[in-house]
Amino acid sequence: MSSIIAKDLTKKYGDFVAVDHINFEIEKGEIYGLLGPNGAGKTTTINMLTGLTLPTEGDAIVAGYSVRKQPLEVKRRIGWISSEVILDDELTAWENLEIQAKLQEVKDWKERALQLLDYFGIKEFKDRKAGKFSTGMRKKLEISMALLNSPEIIFMDEPTIGLDVNTRASMWNLIKQINKDYSVTVLLTTHYMEEADSLCNRISIINKGKIIATGSPEFLKEKYGGDVIEIELKKDVDVKLPYEVIKKDGKLRIKVPSAENAVLEVLNAVGSQNIKSLRLNKSSLDTVFITLTGGSLEEEEFDARRFYAMIRRARR
């Protein structure tokens, strides 16, 4: 069963095609990553999937409803966690949850709110102002707000940006936990490749408005990644190898299927006496991303406040 099905989803602004007839399917219960460089069409895609922007062509079925024909029904069945802070620091955790309940017209929300606060271990702080919460507690409160309407799908836009390493790792565990315990599908955008690798069952990479690769992190790394043996030379040498070899600034970068299996062959070809230093770089999603897009991943922004403002307007 699918939570999201995109069918030739397209968005044009005049003659500019921001998203170009993309197709993908996200199964119920997946953690799915949508990655792309700045301007690739990632945010426009999310805007269409959440009912904020009407597709120019095509459609998407989100939680069983068409974003083109039934955007309000879509909004009722999704949650959102933004990279931006959406908490009101002058209000208590409970008051923030109350506002969220009113925005999404959640009836009998109090019992659900108490259950969520208890689940995340912050129930005893429900009457404390959000501005006095630690970073980790704030994230837990934001997730509680996103789960308040019992969504089928949660969209997470750069959920760990700005967090320190320890808090980020805790957030990863929390995302996995709510995905399992609440049977909620997660669509994640991130510019941390290790985050996508750790969390996502599958990933789509979008570039210049088109989906250019989809698969599990392992599949993508095997197909598009490859290991790199980097050698700093003592002196210039001619090297003949059945691999891609780049020579620059006194260094060799040799792309191989497996660094462990190829390193002896490379050493013999270069000559150990000519090597100043050697480093093995294992395949990673960073390698995949650069190979496919030709550049590094940059942060995009999504207007979370506009998201909730449109929910309010849609329900009047």
N, C-alpha and C positions, 0 to 999 in steps of 0.2 A: 504494500500500500504506500502511495506517495503523499508526502506533505506538500510538496511544491513541484509543479510541472510548468516549465517555461516553453512556450511554443512560438517559435519565430518572433520572439519578443524584440521589439524595435522601437527606438525613440529618435526622432529627427527634430532638429531645431533649424528650420529653414532648409538650406542645402546641406547642413552639417548633420552627419549620422553619428549620434553619440553611442547608440547600441544597435548592432546590425544583425537582426534575425538570429538571435541566440536561442539555443535549445539545451535544456538540461533538466534533470529530474532528481529530486531529493527524497529519499525514502523516509518514512516515518521512523523517528527515533535516532536518525543520524546526527552527527556533528559534522557540518559541511562547511568548508572554507571557500570563500570567494576572494581571490587575490588579484591585484592588478596595480600597475604603476599609476601615478597621478594622471588623470585625464583619460584613463583606459575605458571608462564606462561603468566602473564598479558602483559608484554612488548612484548613478542614474538607474542602474538595474535594481538596486535596493529600493529606491524611491518608487519604482513601478510595482515591485513586489509587495510593498506595504500600502499601496493605494494612494500614495502622495502625488504621483505623476501618472497621467493617463498614457498608455502606450500609443504610439502613432500607428503601428501595425502589430499584428500578433496578439497574444494574450498569455496570461499565466494563471494557473489554478493554484490557489493558496488555501490550504485547509479546506479544500473542497469547493471553493468559490472563485469566480472569475474576478480578477482585479479590474477588468474593463467594465463588466456589467454589475458587479456586486461588491464594490470597494468597501462599503460600510460593514458588510458581513465579514470581510477579510480582517478589517481593523479590530473587530470584536474578538477575534480568535488568535491574535498575535500579541506578543510582548516585545518590549524594546529596552536594551541596555546601551547607553550611549557612551562615547569617549568623553563627552562633556558632562559636567556635573549638573544633574537635574533636581537635586535636593534643595530645599529651602533651609538654609542653615539656621534661620531664626525660629523655625518650627521644630517641634519634637518629632521623633521617629513616628509616633502614632499619628500626629497631625499630617505628616507627609503622606502616610498611607491613606488617611481619610480623603485627602485631596485627590490622590490617585483613584480611589474608589469612585469619587464623584465624576471625575473625568471620563471614566470608562463605564459608568453606570452599573457598578457592581453592587448587587443587592446582598444583604446579609453578609457584608464583607468582614465584620469584626472577628468572627470566629476563624475565618480563613487567615486574617492578618495575625492573630495570636499564634496560630499553628505555624505560620511561616517564621515569625520572630523566634519562636521556640526552636524550630528546626535549625535556624542559623545561629542559635546561641546568643541572641541579643534581646530576648524578651524582657529581661530585667532592666533594660535601658530604654524601654519604649517611651518613657516620659522625659528623656534627656534630649536637649536640642541637638539636631544633626550636626551643627557646627562644632560640637565638642566630641564628635565621634572620631576614632582613628581611621586611617585610610581603609584598612580592612573592614571595619565595621560599616563604613559608608558604602562600600561595595556590596556588602551583605544586605544592607537596607535597600539599595537600588535593585538588587535581584529580587528581594521580597516584593517590591512594588511592581516589577515586571511580571511576577507570577501571580499577582493578586487576582487577576481575572481568569485564572486557570487556562492560560493560553496553550494552544497546540504547538505553536512555533514561537521561538524567541530569536529575534534578530539582535546580534551583538556587534556593535561597531567599535573596533579597537578597545575591547573591554579592559585591557591591562596597561594601556598607555600611561606613562608617567609613574608607574608603580616600581618600587625597588624589587630586586631579584627575589627575595624571600616572599614578599606579598604577591608577586606575580605567580610564583609556583603554587602558593596557597589558592589563588584564584583559578588556576588550571584544575586543581583537584576539585574545587567547588563546582566548576562547570561540568566536569565529568559526573559529579555526584548528582546534580539536579537533572542532568540528562537521563540518568538511570532511574533515580527515585521518583521523578515526576513524569517520566515517559514523554519528555518534551523534545521536539526537534530543534536543533540549534543551527542557525546560519550565521557564520562568524566571518567578520572581516578583520584582518590584522596585517601589520607590516613587520611583525616578528616571525621570521621563518621557523624558528624553533617552537614557537607557539602553535603554528599550524601543523607542524610535524608531530607534536605531542598530542594535540587534541583531536584533529580531524580524521574521520573515517575516509572521507574523500575530499578532493579539492578541485575547483575549476580555476584556471588562470585566464583572465580576460585582458586583452590588449587591443587597442585601437577599435574598440567596440565589438570585438569578436572573441568567442571562447576558443582558445588555441590549444588547450590541453585539459583533460579531466582524468582523474584516477586517484587511487590511494597514494599517500606519500611514498610508500615503498615502490609502487609501480612507476611513479613519475621520476623518482631518483634513479631507478634502474634503466628507464628508457631514455631520459634526457640528461641525467647527471654525469656519472662517471667520476672516477677519482683523478686527482692531479698530483703528479710528482714534481716538486719544485726543487731545482738544483741551482745553487750559487757556484759559479765556476771560478777556478783559480786562473784559468787562461781560456781563450777562445778555442773551441774545438768544433769540428764538423761531426754531426751525429746523424746516423741513418737508422731510423726505427719505423716500424709499421703503425705508428701512432701519430696523432696530431702534436707537433712540436712547435712551440713559440719561443724564439730567442729574443731577449730584450734586456738591456742594461746589465749584461754579464750574468743573466739568469736564464735558465731553461724551464719552461712550463710544459710538461708532457701529460696529455690527457689519455688515461688508460681505463679499461673496464674495471680492473682490480689492481690497486696499488701493490698489495701484498704479492700477487702473482707475477707482476711485471717488474718489480724493483730490481731483481738480479739481472734481468735482461737489459734494463736501462743502465745499471752500473757497468756492465761489461761494454756496452756501446759507448758510454761517455768516458770510461776509464776512471777508476777510483782515485788515481793520482791527480786527476784534473778537478776533483770535487772539493769545494771549500765547505759546503754544508748541504744537507738534504732534508727535505720535509715532505711527509705524506699528508695530503689533504683528502679526506674521505668525501664521498658524494653527499651533498646536502640539498635542501630545497633552495638555498641561496644560489647554488650552482645551476639548478634547474631553471630558476626564475631568470637569471642573467642570460642563460643560453636561449631561452624562449623569447624574451622580451628585449634583450640587448641593453638592459639597464637595471638599476636597483629599484626596490620598492619604496615608494614615498607615501606619506600619509595623506589621506583624503578626509574630508569632514562631511558629516551628515547633520542636518539641522533638527535635532531632537525636539526643540521647543516648537518648531513648525509642525512636527508630527502630531504632538498633542493638541496644538491649536486647531489643526484640521479635524481631529477626532471630535472636538467640541462643536465645531461648526457643522460637521456632518450630521450630528445627532440633534440639532435644533429643529 
